[in-house]
């Protein structure tokens, strides 16, 4: 059964969900009217997900909708911002109300968990693509940036990088796994990343610099080092590893390329004074791990158990338009 463009828009608008007092005018006019809290700046980010590039063609529609919002919430988390609103531009190869319903199910499931209101968007015909603009707010003096790393800071990462890259390798049959539980866990990390919003809010005004690692830990760390004019040492034996990834690849050397350059993690990489960062409840809960230190000398140095390591993965991370 097909539906017209305005029927699809009406169906989405009917489900737009979370009521918020800061939405003065939502879906239905040419633009939304939004009211950020007094004393806070708008924090705006946008990401586009294209079929076959940002998610495998076989990905369930619910997961596509979830991920489209998750990658944007991850950017807000990396800025220490409180998510508030989002818009969704949806391109479809054909009118398919069932597909749209499943996409919106995934999108709104995550939106409701973070009290994010869907306040506008667009639908067009074309290859399957979702472009989300997420908006949040943060006091300007508390916003996390890339250009604040200091020599002497400890370096941290949330979660367990490498899981999503392993999930993609399993989907693409570049890796094999006979354990269904391990396979499902890793592919689940690819399909439904967890935006670290609560951690970002804890770090706001405390961490010196932060970034979300969407393109790979090394690539995104490089952005922080370049913006801050510093270097770093990364201790490879401290990289956090999930039970599923360890089961798939017991040898650390085989995990490193996925953990350092695989991308699609949407974890937070950040630095700051260890005596303050490690006093956070999230550290005691094991939500993030110290993996290195920021240094005055430029460049990135890799070590293993304190010894310099002359090793690099074939690439540092994902880059559009580069030869992969």
C-alpha positions as CSV (number, residue, x, y, z in Angstrom):
1,X,0.0,0.0,0.0
2,X,1.4,3.4,-1.0
3,X,0.7,6.9,0.5
4,X,1.3,10.4,-0.7
5,X,4.0,12.7,0.6
6,X,1.6,14.6,2.8
7,X,0.0,11.5,4.1
8,X,3.5,10.3,5.2
9,X,4.1,13.7,6.8
10,X,0.8,13.6,8.6
11,X,1.5,10.1,9.9
12,X,4.9,11.2,11.3
13,X,3.5,14.4,12.8
14,X,0.8,12.4,14.6
15,X,3.5,10.5,16.3
16,X,6.0,13.3,16.9
17,X,5.7,12.5,20.5
18,X,7.4,14.1,23.5
19,X,5.6,17.3,24.6
20,X,8.0,20.0,25.7
21,X,7.3,23.5,27.1
22,X,10.2,24.9,25.1
23,X,8.5,23.9,21.8
24,X,6.5,27.0,21.0
25,X,5.5,25.7,17.6
26,X,6.2,22.3,16.2
27,X,5.4,20.3,13.1
28,X,2.8,22.0,10.7
29,X,4.3,25.3,9.8
30,X,7.2,26.3,7.6
31,X,9.5,26.2,10.6
32,X,9.4,25.4,14.3
33,X,9.7,28.0,17.1
34,X,11.9,26.8,20.0
35,X,12.9,28.5,23.2
36,X,16.3,27.6,24.7
37,X,16.7,28.1,28.5
38,X,17.9,31.5,29.6
39,X,21.7,31.7,29.7
40,X,22.3,28.7,27.5
41,X,23.5,28.6,23.9
42,X,22.0,26.5,21.2
43,X,24.1,23.5,20.2
44,X,23.3,22.2,16.7
45,X,24.6,19.2,14.8
46,X,23.5,17.3,11.7
47,X,24.3,13.9,10.3
48,X,23.2,12.1,7.2
49,X,22.9,8.3,6.9
50,X,22.8,6.7,3.5
51,X,21.9,3.1,2.7
52,X,25.0,1.0,1.9
53,X,27.3,3.7,3.3
54,X,26.3,4.3,6.9
55,X,24.3,1.1,7.4
56,X,24.1,-2.2,5.5
57,X,21.2,-2.6,3.1
58,X,20.0,-5.5,5.3
59,X,19.6,-3.3,8.5
60,X,16.2,-3.4,10.1
61,X,14.1,-0.2,9.6
62,X,13.7,0.2,13.4
63,X,17.5,0.2,13.8
64,X,18.0,2.7,11.0
65,X,15.7,5.1,12.7
66,X,17.4,4.6,16.0
67,X,20.9,5.1,14.6
68,X,19.9,8.2,12.7
69,X,19.1,9.9,16.0
70,X,21.8,8.2,18.0
71,X,24.7,9.5,16.0
72,X,23.4,13.1,16.5
73,X,22.8,12.7,20.2
74,X,26.4,11.4,20.4
75,X,27.6,14.7,18.9
76,X,25.6,16.7,21.5
77,X,27.0,14.5,24.3
78,X,30.5,15.3,23.1
79,X,29.7,19.0,23.6
80,X,28.3,18.5,27.0
81,X,24.9,19.6,25.8
82,X,21.4,18.7,26.9
83,X,19.5,17.3,23.9
84,X,16.1,19.0,23.3
85,X,14.8,18.9,19.7
86,X,15.4,17.2,16.4
87,X,14.3,17.4,12.8
88,X,14.2,14.5,10.3
89,X,14.6,14.7,6.5
90,X,13.7,11.3,5.0
91,X,14.4,10.2,1.4
92,X,12.6,7.1,0.2
93,X,12.9,5.2,-3.1
94,X,9.1,4.6,-2.9
95,X,6.1,5.4,-0.7
96,X,6.1,2.7,1.9
97,X,4.0,3.5,5.0
98,X,5.2,0.3,6.7
99,X,8.8,1.2,6.3
100,X,8.2,4.7,7.5
101,X,6.3,3.5,10.6
102,X,9.2,1.2,11.5
103,X,11.8,3.9,11.0
104,X,9.8,6.3,13.2
105,X,9.4,3.5,15.8
106,X,13.2,3.4,16.1
107,X,13.7,7.1,16.0
108,X,11.0,7.9,18.6
109,X,12.0,5.1,20.9
110,X,15.4,6.7,21.4
111,X,13.9,10.3,21.3
112,X,11.5,9.5,24.1
113,X,14.3,8.0,26.2
114,X,16.1,11.3,26.0
115,X,13.0,13.5,26.1
116,X,13.8,14.8,22.6
117,X,10.9,16.4,20.6
118,X,10.7,15.8,16.8
119,X,9.8,19.3,15.6
120,X,10.0,19.2,11.8
121,X,11.5,17.7,8.7
122,X,10.9,16.7,5.1
123,X,10.1,13.7,2.9
124,X,11.4,13.3,-0.6
125,X,11.8,10.5,-3.2
126,X,15.3,9.2,-3.8
127,X,17.7,6.5,-2.4
128,X,17.0,5.6,1.2
129,X,18.6,8.4,3.3
130,X,17.9,10.0,6.7
131,X,19.3,13.4,7.6
132,X,18.8,14.5,11.2
133,X,19.5,17.8,12.8
134,X,19.7,17.6,16.6
135,X,19.5,20.7,18.8
136,X,20.4,21.0,22.4
137,X,21.6,23.7,24.8
138,X,24.6,24.2,27.1
139,X,26.0,27.2,29.1
140,X,28.8,28.5,26.8
141,X,31.4,28.3,29.6
142,X,30.6,24.6,30.2
143,X,30.6,23.5,26.6
144,X,33.2,20.8,25.7
145,X,35.4,21.5,22.7
146,X,38.2,19.8,20.9
147,X,40.7,22.6,21.4
148,X,41.1,22.4,25.2
149,X,43.5,19.5,25.9
150,X,46.4,20.3,28.3
151,X,49.7,18.6,28.8
152,X,49.3,16.5,31.9
153,X,45.7,15.6,31.3
154,X,44.7,12.0,31.5
155,X,43.0,10.5,28.4
156,X,39.8,8.5,28.6
157,X,37.3,6.6,26.4
158,X,33.8,5.5,27.2
159,X,32.4,2.0,26.5
160,X,34.3,-0.6,24.4
161,X,35.5,0.7,21.0
162,X,35.8,-1.9,18.3
163,X,32.5,-3.7,18.8
164,X,30.6,-1.9,16.0
165,X,33.5,-2.4,13.5
166,X,33.5,-6.1,14.4
167,X,29.7,-6.2,13.9
168,X,30.1,-4.7,10.4
169,X,32.9,-7.2,9.6
170,X,30.5,-10.0,10.5
171,X,27.7,-8.6,8.4
172,X,30.1,-8.2,5.5
173,X,31.5,-11.7,6.1
174,X,35.0,-10.4,6.6
175,X,35.0,-12.2,9.9
176,X,33.2,-15.4,10.9
177,X,31.6,-16.4,14.2
178,X,29.7,-19.5,15.1
179,X,28.5,-18.2,18.4
180,X,25.1,-16.6,17.9
181,X,25.2,-14.7,21.2
182,X,28.6,-13.1,20.3
183,X,27.5,-12.3,16.8
184,X,24.2,-10.7,17.9
185,X,26.0,-8.6,20.6
186,X,28.5,-7.1,18.1
187,X,26.0,-6.5,15.4
188,X,23.7,-4.9,18.0
189,X,26.4,-2.4,18.8
190,X,26.6,-1.5,15.1
191,X,22.9,-1.2,14.6
192,X,21.9,0.5,17.9
193,X,24.8,2.6,19.3
194,X,24.3,4.1,22.7
195,X,24.8,7.9,22.8
196,X,26.6,8.8,26.0
197,X,24.4,11.7,26.9
198,X,24.4,11.4,30.7
199,X,28.2,11.1,30.7
200,X,28.6,14.2,28.5
201,X,26.4,16.2,30.9
202,X,28.6,15.0,33.8
203,X,31.8,16.0,31.9
204,X,30.5,19.5,30.9
205,X,32.6,22.2,32.6
206,X,35.0,19.5,33.9
207,X,36.7,17.8,31.0
208,X,39.2,19.9,29.1
209,X,38.4,18.5,25.6
210,X,36.1,15.9,24.1
211,X,35.0,14.3,20.8
212,X,32.8,11.4,19.8
213,X,34.6,8.7,18.0
214,X,32.5,8.1,15.0
215,X,35.4,7.7,12.5
216,X,37.8,5.8,14.6
217,X,39.7,6.4,17.9
218,X,43.0,7.3,16.3
219,X,41.4,9.6,13.6
220,X,39.3,11.5,16.2
221,X,42.1,11.7,18.7
222,X,44.1,13.3,16.0
223,X,41.5,16.0,15.6
224,X,41.8,16.8,19.4
225,X,45.6,16.8,19.3
226,X,45.7,19.1,16.2
227,X,43.0,21.5,17.6
228,X,44.8,21.7,21.0
229,X,48.4,21.8,19.7
230,X,49.5,18.9,21.9
231,X,50.5,15.2,21.6
232,X,49.6,12.0,23.4
233,X,50.8,8.6,24.5
234,X,48.2,5.8,24.2
235,X,48.7,2.6,26.2
236,X,47.3,-0.2,24.0
237,X,47.0,-2.7,26.8
238,X,44.5,-0.4,28.6
239,X,42.0,-0.3,25.7
240,X,38.7,-1.6,27.1
241,X,37.4,-4.7,25.4
242,X,33.9,-6.2,25.5
243,X,33.3,-9.9,26.4
244,X,31.9,-10.4,22.9
245,X,34.9,-8.9,21.1
246,X,37.4,-10.8,23.2
247,X,35.5,-14.0,22.4
248,X,35.6,-13.2,18.7
249,X,39.3,-12.1,18.7
250,X,41.2,-13.4,21.7
251,X,44.5,-12.0,20.5
252,X,44.9,-8.3,21.3
253,X,46.9,-7.6,18.2
254,X,43.9,-8.7,16.1
255,X,41.5,-6.4,18.0
256,X,43.6,-3.3,17.8
257,X,42.8,-2.3,14.2
258,X,39.0,-2.5,15.0
259,X,39.4,-0.7,18.3
260,X,41.7,2.1,17.0
261,X,40.4,2.6,13.4
262,X,37.2,0.7,13.0
263,X,34.8,3.6,13.5
264,X,31.0,3.7,14.2
265,X,31.6,3.5,17.9
266,X,29.9,6.7,19.0
267,X,31.7,6.6,22.3
268,X,33.3,9.7,24.0
269,X,37.0,10.3,23.9
270,X,38.0,13.0,26.4
271,X,40.7,14.3,28.6
272,X,41.1,16.2,31.8
273,X,42.6,16.3,35.3
274,X,42.5,12.7,36.6
275,X,41.8,13.7,40.2
276,X,38.5,15.3,39.1
277,X,37.5,13.0,36.3
278,X,38.0,9.8,38.2
279,X,35.9,11.2,41.1
280,X,32.9,11.0,38.9
281,X,30.4,8.2,39.7
282,X,30.5,7.1,36.1
283,X,34.2,6.1,36.5
284,X,33.4,4.0,39.5
285,X,30.6,2.3,37.5
286,X,33.2,1.4,34.8
287,X,31.5,3.6,32.1
288,X,34.9,4.9,30.9
289,X,38.5,3.9,31.1
290,X,41.9,5.8,31.3
291,X,43.9,4.9,28.2
292,X,46.7,7.4,28.0
293,X,47.9,10.9,28.7
294,X,48.2,14.2,26.9
295,X,51.7,15.5,26.4
296,X,53.3,18.8,25.3
297,X,55.4,17.0,22.6
298,X,53.4,16.8,19.3
299,X,52.5,13.5,17.7
300,X,50.9,10.3,19.0
301,X,53.0,7.6,20.6
302,X,51.7,4.0,21.1
303,X,53.0,1.9,24.0
304,X,52.4,-1.6,25.3
305,X,53.1,-2.2,29.0
306,X,55.3,0.9,29.0
307,X,57.4,0.0,26.0
308,X,57.2,2.1,22.8
309,X,55.5,0.2,20.0
310,X,56.4,0.8,16.3
311,X,53.0,-0.2,15.0
312,X,50.1,1.5,13.3
313,X,46.9,0.1,11.7
314,X,46.7,0.3,7.9
315,X,44.5,3.4,8.3
316,X,43.6,5.6,11.2
317,X,39.8,5.8,10.6
318,X,37.0,6.2,8.0
319,X,37.0,9.2,5.6
320,X,34.4,9.8,3.0
321,X,35.9,10.2,-0.6
322,X,39.1,8.6,0.5
323,X,40.2,5.2,-1.0
324,X,39.2,2.7,1.7
